[in-house]
Amino acid sequence: MPNAVHLPAHGAPAVRPVPAAVAVVIREGRVLLVRRANPPNAGRWGFPGGKIEPGETIEAAAVRELAEETSVRADADRVLTAFDVLHHDEGGRLVRHFVLVAVLCKWIAGEPVAADDALDAQWFRLEDLDDSDPRLNVDVVRIVRDASRHT
């Protein structure tokens, strides 16, 4: 059951959702993706992003994380959507829960250079993205399609 909720065992601490922002940058028919170094989704391609710091807006977090992970500068345009990333251990217990807010960002300057927790950073042609590609994080293609309608 894909949407099953695994509650903590009696006495175990509850896993609280962590708010995070991701930057969706589309430029000249290409989208910027990074290959994640850390779980969840280590080794997979997804949007640059990370945790929202206390007092930081969603938009500021997306722009900051984009710069930290890729050296690309952009302005935040609008929030596109929000989605969950759930990380379970081998026993099926929830160990991390991220609520990711996708922010459409307009490229200002820079070419991607992987840094921070990104193993690689590249521009991908929109027409080359495929929902069935196991190298991509879940929701990447859906979010790119939505974002491309706003660019």
N, C-alpha and C positions, 0 to 999 in steps of 0.2 A: 504494500500500500504506500504510494509515493508521498502522501501528505500525512502519514502517521505521526503522531506525537509520542515520543518516548519520555515519560515522566521520570524524574530522578527517583532512585530507591529511597525508602523511608530513611530519613536522617541525612541523605546526601544533599549537598548544596544545589540549588536550582541554577541552571545556566541562564544568565540574563542576556538578552539580545544586545549586541554592540552596534551602535549607529556608525555607518561609514558612507563615504561618498566616492563615486567613480566618475571620471571625466570621459565623455564621449566626444572625440574630436574627429570631425570629418573634413577633409581637405582635398579638393580636386578629385573626387570620386574614390578616395581612399580613407580608411579609418585607422586610427592609431591604436595598436594593441601591445600589451606587454606579456611576456611569459613569466608567470608567477614563480618565485623561488620558495615561498613558504605555504604551508597548508592554511586553509583548505585550498584545493585546486593547484597545488604545486606542480609545475611543469606544463600547465595549460595556459593557453592564450586568453586574455581577458582585458578589460579596461584598466588603465592605471587608476589607482585609488587607495584609500585606506581610512583609518578611523578618524572620526570627527573629534577634534580636541575641544575641551570645555570652553565655552564662550565663542567658538568658531561657527560661522554659518555653514550651511551645507555647500553653498557655492564657493566660499573661500576654501573649504577643505578640499573640494574637487580640484581647484586651480593649484593649490599648494602641493597636493599629492602628485598631480601631473608633472609639475616642475621637479619635484624631488626624485621621481622615478624615471623621468625621460629627458629632462632639461628643456622640454618644450614649454613655451609660454602661450597662455590663452586667456580669454575673458569668458566668464560664465554667462551663458545666455538664458537658459531655463531648465527647470527640473523636468525630466521626461517621464520617469516612473520610479518605482521602488520595488525591490525583490529581495527574497531571503536566500542566504547561503547557509546550509546546515552541514555541520561536520560531525560525523559519528565515529566512535571507536569500533574496533573489530566486533565487539559484542552488541553493536547497534545502539549504544547509549550516546546521547547527544553530549558533545564536548564543547562545541562552539556554535553560536548562532549570530550571524551578522545580518543586519538589515541594511542593504545597500541602496543608496539613492543615486540614480543615474542623472548626471547633469550634462546637458548639451553645452559644449564649449567651442568658442570660435578661435581658431589658430591665429596667433599673432606673429610668433617667430620661433625659430629653432628646428633642428632635425633631431629625431630621437636617439638618445644614448642611454642604454640601460644603466640604472643606478639604484640605490636603496635596496628594496627587496625584489627588483625585476632582474631576471636572467638575460632578457633580450627585449628589445623594443623595435617595432617595425610598423610601417604603413602597409595595410592590406587593401587590395582592390575590392570594392563592395561586391562586384559580380563574382568574385572568387570564393566568397564566404558560403559555407554550406552547413545547414542544421545538423547533418549527420557526421560532421568532422569531429572525431573524438579528441582532437587537440584543442578544441575551443571550449571555454566555460559554457555552461548552460545559460541561455538567455542572450548570448552575444548577438546572434543573428537577428533575433526578434527586436532587440533594442536598436541595432544598427538600422534596420528597416524603418522603425518608428522615427529615429533621428534623421534619416535621410529625407523624410517628408517635411522636415522643419528647416532644412538647409537650402 
